[in-house]
Amino acid sequence: MQSFTFLIHNIYYIGGTTRAVINLANTLSERGHHVTLLTVFKSKASPAYDVNENINIECIIDYSNKFNFVPLIMNRVNKYTSLLSPKFIHRDEPGLNQFSSYIERKIIKAIQSVDTDYIVGTRATYNFLIADFSKTTSIGMEHMHFNAHPKRMQQLIKSKYIKLDFITTLTDEDRDLYALFHHNVFTLPNIIQDVTYNRNETNIIASLGRFEYEKGFDLLIESVSHIAESLRKLNFKVNIYGEGSERHRLHEYIHNYELEDIITLYPMTHDVASIYNTSMIVAIPSRSEGFGMVILEAMQAGCNIVSFNAPMGPRTLLNEQNAMVVDCFNTNLFSEAILTLIENPKLRHQLKQGGYDTVKQYSKDAIYKIIEEVLFTKK
């Protein structure tokens, strides 16, 4: 059985990429493959999501050890001088301030030591590094759509990714873009886990994700402002779960629209099932999505979806048979779609059935079959 090492940023951090990679790693492990999760950073004692007991977990920089001062000192020095700046990590890397030349050298050394059949990078920066330094079959896994990368990063992707043996994308649309400069590109969607939900549906509209501009929570708040009186009369609440740099700004939006009695911001939680179980509607106000795991999870739980027809993720997953989808980024239409769902139980039922049908396409068996038919046969 082929063996895999996944080079991932931080499996101890709650996030869509973390969840997707662990789901895939678990699926491979359950089918007899030897799997290692090589996490660049370790920030806590336990991973953010359940990891199969047969999977080997290794870390490069252990911040959970309070006596591990060296990486912190190097990063602090790097903050004030370019002497310890990384040499290979691109300046458009979103987490650039987390890397020093010391940490970069540790990552490269770890990559060079990997002896599994495959090494899988899980973000552009790590794909660049495995392209340059890996000694085994390399797979660049993309969790962002191509046009979401900064222009300079796009140019580097075109020049660096040709060194990779394979590239995976989350959508066919993105696959076609990467196929313009690489001959081994295939679509590998995220896996939706088998979960049994115990629904106790209440008058809640939920939304989940990072509090960053691309997630569009400001658009959701504006949409709610258009129908605030109706939501009050119908006794509906809007719960938004997440963490990120926009939290303060979102609080200000809620205050300025006088929506404190309707909208509440909550920290992200491991127990997302409880969110889906009690929510009638899940709102997806994203300006862009790499894929849209929240969409599939919400469908699987029996929630109804309201979304903008945003690039890549939502556009790939959603249609008139499984969701209410409106033009980007018309908050009036978004708010009308919410009210339509609330007031039309027959429509809610029809769209739920369409959602269940959609989820079947992203099961463990369906995704593993792609790996079998495309990756293993091409090696």
C-alpha positions as CSV (number, residue, x, y, z in Angstrom):
1,M,0.0,0.0,0.0
2,Q,1.3,3.5,-0.9
3,S,2.4,5.7,1.9
4,F,1.7,9.4,2.3
5,T,3.1,12.4,4.2
6,F,1.0,15.5,4.4
7,L,2.9,18.7,5.1
8,I,0.3,20.9,6.8
9,H,0.5,24.3,8.6
10,N,-1.0,23.5,12.0
11,I,-3.3,20.5,12.7
12,Y,-4.0,22.0,16.1
13,Y,-5.8,25.0,14.5
14,I,-9.5,24.9,13.7
15,G,-10.0,25.6,10.0
16,G,-11.3,24.3,6.8
17,T,-8.0,23.1,5.3
18,T,-7.1,21.4,8.6
19,R,-10.4,19.6,8.7
20,A,-10.2,18.6,5.0
21,V,-6.7,17.3,5.2
22,I,-7.4,15.2,8.3
23,N,-10.5,13.8,6.7
24,L,-8.5,12.7,3.7
25,A,-5.6,11.3,5.9
26,N,-8.1,9.3,8.0
27,T,-9.7,7.9,4.8
28,L,-6.4,6.7,3.5
29,S,-5.4,5.3,6.9
30,E,-8.7,3.4,7.2
31,R,-7.9,1.8,3.8
32,G,-4.5,0.5,4.9
33,H,-2.2,3.2,3.8
34,H,0.6,4.4,6.1
35,V,0.0,8.1,6.7
36,T,2.1,10.8,8.4
37,L,0.8,14.2,9.3
38,L,3.8,16.5,9.3
39,T,2.6,19.7,11.0
40,V,4.9,22.7,10.7
41,F,3.5,24.1,14.0
42,K,2.2,22.5,17.1
43,S,0.2,24.9,19.3
44,K,-1.8,22.6,21.5
45,A,-1.7,19.1,23.1
46,S,-4.4,17.6,20.8
47,P,-5.3,18.1,17.1
48,A,-8.2,20.2,16.2
49,Y,-10.1,17.2,14.8
50,D,-10.0,13.5,15.5
51,V,-7.1,11.7,13.9
52,N,-7.0,8.0,13.2
53,E,-5.0,6.2,15.8
54,N,-2.8,4.6,13.1
55,I,-1.7,7.9,11.7
56,N,1.8,9.1,12.7
57,I,1.9,12.8,13.8
58,E,5.2,14.7,13.7
59,C,5.8,18.4,14.3
60,I,8.6,20.7,13.2
61,I,8.1,23.6,15.6
62,D,6.5,22.8,18.9
63,Y,5.0,25.9,20.5
64,S,3.0,23.7,22.9
65,N,6.4,23.3,24.8
66,K,6.7,26.5,26.8
67,F,10.5,26.0,27.1
68,N,10.9,26.0,23.3
69,F,12.2,29.6,23.1
70,V,14.4,29.5,20.0
71,P,11.7,29.8,17.3
72,L,10.0,32.6,19.2
73,I,13.3,34.5,19.6
74,M,14.1,34.0,15.9
75,N,10.7,35.3,14.9
76,R,11.0,38.3,17.2
77,V,14.5,39.2,15.8
78,N,13.1,38.8,12.3
79,K,10.3,41.3,13.1
80,Y,12.9,44.0,13.5
81,T,15.6,43.1,11.0
82,S,15.8,41.3,7.6
83,L,18.9,39.3,8.7
84,L,16.7,36.3,9.7
85,S,14.1,36.7,6.9
86,P,13.2,33.4,5.1
87,K,14.9,33.0,1.7
88,F,12.4,30.8,-0.1
89,I,9.0,31.6,1.5
90,H,7.3,34.2,-0.7
91,R,6.5,37.6,0.7
92,D,2.8,37.1,-0.2
93,E,2.5,34.1,2.1
94,P,-0.5,35.0,4.3
95,G,1.4,33.9,7.5
96,L,4.7,35.4,6.6
97,N,5.3,36.8,10.1
98,Q,5.2,33.2,11.5
99,F,8.4,32.3,9.5
100,S,12.1,33.1,10.1
101,S,15.0,31.7,8.2
102,Y,15.5,29.3,11.2
103,I,12.0,27.9,10.8
104,E,12.4,27.8,7.1
105,R,15.6,25.7,7.4
106,K,13.8,23.3,9.8
107,I,10.9,22.8,7.3
108,I,13.3,22.2,4.4
109,K,15.3,19.6,6.4
110,A,12.0,17.8,7.3
111,I,10.9,17.8,3.7
112,Q,14.3,16.3,2.6
113,S,13.9,13.5,5.3
114,V,10.5,12.3,4.0
115,D,10.7,8.8,2.6
116,T,7.1,7.9,2.0
117,D,5.8,7.2,-1.5
118,Y,4.2,10.6,-1.7
119,I,4.6,14.0,0.0
120,V,1.6,16.3,-0.2
121,G,1.8,20.0,0.3
122,T,-1.4,21.7,1.5
123,R,-0.8,25.4,0.8
124,A,1.1,27.3,-1.9
125,T,4.1,28.0,0.2
126,Y,4.6,24.4,1.1
127,N,4.0,23.3,-2.5
128,F,6.9,25.6,-3.5
129,L,9.2,24.0,-0.9
130,I,8.3,20.4,-1.8
131,A,8.7,21.2,-5.5
132,D,12.3,22.4,-4.8
133,F,13.4,20.0,-2.0
134,S,11.4,16.8,-2.0
135,K,13.1,13.6,-2.8
136,T,9.9,11.6,-3.3
137,T,6.8,11.9,-5.5
138,S,5.3,15.3,-4.8
139,I,1.7,16.4,-4.8
140,G,0.7,20.0,-4.6
141,M,-2.8,20.2,-3.0
142,E,-4.6,23.5,-3.7
143,H,-7.2,24.6,-1.2
144,M,-7.6,28.1,-2.7
145,H,-8.8,28.8,-6.2
146,F,-6.1,30.1,-8.5
147,N,-7.5,33.6,-9.0
148,A,-7.7,34.1,-5.2
149,H,-3.9,34.1,-5.0
150,P,-2.1,37.5,-5.4
151,K,-0.8,38.2,-8.9
152,R,2.8,37.7,-7.9
153,M,2.0,34.4,-6.2
154,Q,0.2,33.3,-9.4
155,Q,3.3,33.9,-11.4
156,L,5.4,31.9,-9.0
157,I,2.8,29.1,-9.0
158,K,3.2,28.8,-12.8
159,S,7.0,28.6,-12.6
160,K,7.3,26.4,-9.4
161,Y,4.4,24.0,-9.8
162,I,5.8,22.5,-13.0
163,K,8.3,20.8,-10.7
164,L,5.5,19.0,-8.9
165,D,4.6,15.5,-10.0
166,F,0.8,16.1,-9.4
167,I,-1.5,19.0,-8.6
168,T,-5.0,18.5,-7.1
169,T,-7.7,21.2,-7.2
170,L,-11.1,21.3,-5.4
171,T,-13.1,22.1,-8.5
172,D,-13.1,21.2,-12.2
173,E,-13.1,25.0,-13.0
174,D,-9.8,25.4,-11.1
175,R,-8.4,22.2,-12.6
176,D,-8.7,23.7,-16.1
177,L,-6.7,26.8,-15.0
178,Y,-3.9,24.8,-13.6
179,A,-3.9,22.4,-16.5
180,L,-2.8,25.3,-18.7
181,F,0.7,24.9,-17.3
182,H,0.8,21.4,-15.8
183,H,0.0,18.0,-17.4
184,N,-0.9,16.1,-14.2
185,V,-3.8,18.0,-12.6
186,F,-6.9,16.4,-11.2
187,T,-9.9,17.4,-9.2
188,L,-10.0,16.0,-5.7
189,P,-12.9,17.5,-3.7
190,N,-13.0,17.6,0.1
191,I,-14.5,14.7,1.9
192,I,-17.7,15.1,3.8
193,Q,-17.6,12.8,6.9
194,D,-20.4,10.3,7.7
195,V,-22.2,12.1,10.6
196,T,-25.6,11.4,12.1
197,Y,-27.3,14.6,13.1
198,N,-30.1,14.8,15.7
199,R,-32.0,17.8,14.5
200,N,-33.8,20.1,16.9
201,E,-34.5,22.8,14.4
202,T,-35.2,26.3,15.9
203,N,-35.6,29.8,14.5
204,I,-31.9,30.3,14.0
205,I,-29.9,31.5,11.0
206,A,-26.3,30.4,11.4
207,S,-23.1,31.3,9.6
208,L,-19.6,30.0,10.2
209,G,-16.1,30.9,9.0
210,R,-13.0,33.1,9.5
211,F,-13.8,36.7,10.3
212,E,-12.0,38.0,7.2
213,Y,-13.1,40.1,4.3
214,E,-13.5,37.3,1.8
215,K,-16.0,35.5,4.0
216,G,-18.5,38.4,3.6
217,F,-20.0,38.5,7.1
218,D,-20.4,42.3,6.6
219,L,-22.7,41.5,3.7
220,L,-24.7,39.1,5.9
221,I,-25.1,41.8,8.5
222,E,-26.3,44.3,5.8
223,S,-28.7,41.7,4.5
224,V,-30.2,41.2,7.9
225,S,-30.7,44.9,8.3
226,H,-33.1,44.9,5.3
227,I,-35.4,42.3,7.0
228,A,-34.7,43.1,10.7
229,E,-38.3,43.9,11.6
230,S,-39.6,40.7,9.9
231,L,-37.0,38.6,11.8
232,R,-38.0,40.3,15.1
233,K,-41.7,39.5,14.4
234,L,-40.9,35.9,13.5
235,N,-38.6,35.6,16.5
236,F,-35.5,34.6,14.5
237,K,-31.9,35.1,15.6
238,V,-28.7,35.1,13.6
239,N,-25.6,33.4,15.1
240,I,-22.2,33.9,13.5
241,Y,-19.3,31.7,14.6
242,G,-15.7,32.4,13.9
243,E,-12.4,34.1,14.7
244,G,-10.3,36.6,12.8
245,S,-9.1,40.1,12.2
246,E,-12.5,41.5,11.3
247,R,-14.3,40.7,14.6
248,H,-14.1,44.3,15.9
249,R,-15.4,45.7,12.6
250,L,-18.3,43.2,12.5
251,H,-19.2,44.3,16.0
252,E,-19.3,47.9,14.8
253,Y,-21.5,46.9,11.8
254,I,-24.0,45.2,14.1
255,H,-24.0,48.2,16.5
256,N,-24.4,50.7,13.6
257,Y,-27.4,48.8,12.2
258,E,-28.8,48.4,15.7
259,L,-29.0,44.6,15.4
260,E,-27.6,43.6,18.7
261,D,-30.9,41.9,19.6
262,I,-30.8,39.8,16.5
263,I,-27.1,39.1,15.6
264,T,-24.6,37.5,18.0
265,L,-20.9,36.8,17.2
266,Y,-19.6,33.6,18.8
267,P,-16.1,32.0,18.9
268,M,-15.6,29.1,16.6
269,T,-16.3,25.7,18.3
270,H,-15.3,22.1,17.8
271,D,-18.9,21.1,18.2
272,V,-20.3,22.4,14.9
273,A,-22.9,19.6,14.9
274,S,-24.8,21.4,17.6
275,I,-24.9,24.5,15.4
276,Y,-26.3,22.6,12.5
277,N,-28.7,20.6,14.6
278,T,-30.5,23.7,15.8
279,S,-30.3,25.9,12.7
280,M,-33.0,26.2,10.1
281,I,-30.9,28.1,7.7
282,V,-27.1,28.4,7.1
283,A,-26.0,31.6,5.4
284,I,-23.0,31.6,3.0
285,P,-22.2,35.2,2.3
286,S,-18.7,34.6,1.0
287,R,-17.0,36.8,-1.6
288,S,-14.9,33.7,-2.5
289,E,-14.5,30.1,-1.3
290,G,-11.9,27.5,-2.1
291,F,-14.5,24.8,-1.9
292,G,-17.2,25.3,0.8
293,M,-17.1,22.5,3.4
294,V,-19.7,24.4,5.5
295,I,-22.1,24.1,2.6
296,L,-21.8,20.3,2.5
297,E,-21.9,19.9,6.2
298,A,-25.0,22.1,6.5
299,M,-26.7,20.1,3.7
300,Q,-25.8,16.8,5.4
301,A,-27.4,18.0,8.6
302,G,-30.6,19.0,6.9
303,C,-30.2,22.8,7.0
304,N,-31.3,25.0,4.2
305,I,-28.7,27.2,2.4
306,V,-28.7,30.8,1.3
307,S,-25.7,31.9,-0.7
308,F,-24.2,34.3,-3.2
309,N,-23.2,32.8,-6.5
310,A,-19.6,33.3,-5.5
311,P,-16.6,32.1,-7.5
312,M,-15.5,28.5,-7.4
313,G,-16.9,26.9,-4.2
314,P,-20.5,27.9,-4.0
315,R,-21.0,28.1,-7.7
316,T,-19.7,24.5,-8.0
317,L,-21.8,23.0,-5.2
318,L,-25.1,25.0,-5.4
319,N,-28.0,25.1,-7.8
320,E,-31.7,25.8,-7.8
321,Q,-32.4,22.2,-6.7
322,N,-30.4,22.4,-3.4
323,A,-30.2,26.0,-2.2
324,M,-31.3,29.6,-2.6
325,V,-28.6,31.2,-4.6
326,V,-28.6,34.9,-5.5
327,D,-26.4,37.3,-7.6
328,C,-23.1,38.6,-6.1
329,F,-23.3,40.6,-3.9
330,N,-26.9,41.8,-3.8
331,T,-27.8,42.0,-0.1
332,N,-31.5,42.8,-1.0
333,L,-31.8,39.6,-2.9
334,F,-30.0,37.7,-0.1
335,S,-32.4,39.0,2.5
336,E,-35.4,38.2,0.3
337,A,-34.1,34.6,-0.1
338,I,-33.9,34.2,3.7
339,L,-37.5,35.3,4.1
340,T,-38.7,33.1,1.3
341,L,-37.2,30.1,3.0
342,I,-38.6,31.0,6.4
343,E,-42.1,31.4,4.9
344,N,-42.2,28.4,2.6
345,P,-41.8,25.0,4.4
346,K,-42.6,23.1,1.2
347,L,-39.6,24.8,-0.6
348,R,-37.4,24.1,2.4
349,H,-38.2,20.4,2.2
350,Q,-37.5,20.2,-1.5
351,L,-34.2,21.9,-1.2
352,K,-33.2,19.7,1.7
353,Q,-33.7,16.6,-0.5
354,G,-31.5,18.2,-3.2
355,G,-28.9,18.8,-0.6
356,Y,-28.8,15.2,0.5
357,D,-28.3,14.1,-3.1
358,T,-25.4,16.6,-3.5
359,V,-23.6,15.3,-0.4
360,K,-23.5,11.7,-1.7
361,Q,-21.0,12.9,-4.4
362,Y,-18.4,13.8,-1.7
363,S,-18.4,10.6,0.5
364,K,-15.2,8.9,1.5
365,D,-15.7,6.1,-1.0
366,A,-16.3,8.6,-3.9
367,I,-13.2,10.6,-3.2
368,Y,-11.0,7.5,-2.5
369,K,-12.1,6.1,-5.9
370,I,-10.7,9.2,-7.6
371,I,-7.3,8.6,-5.9
372,E,-7.3,5.0,-6.9
373,E,-8.3,5.7,-10.5
374,V,-6.2,8.8,-11.2
375,L,-3.2,9.0,-8.8
376,F,-2.2,5.3,-8.3
377,T,-2.6,4.4,-12.0
378,K,-0.5,7.4,-13.1
379,K,2.4,6.8,-10.7
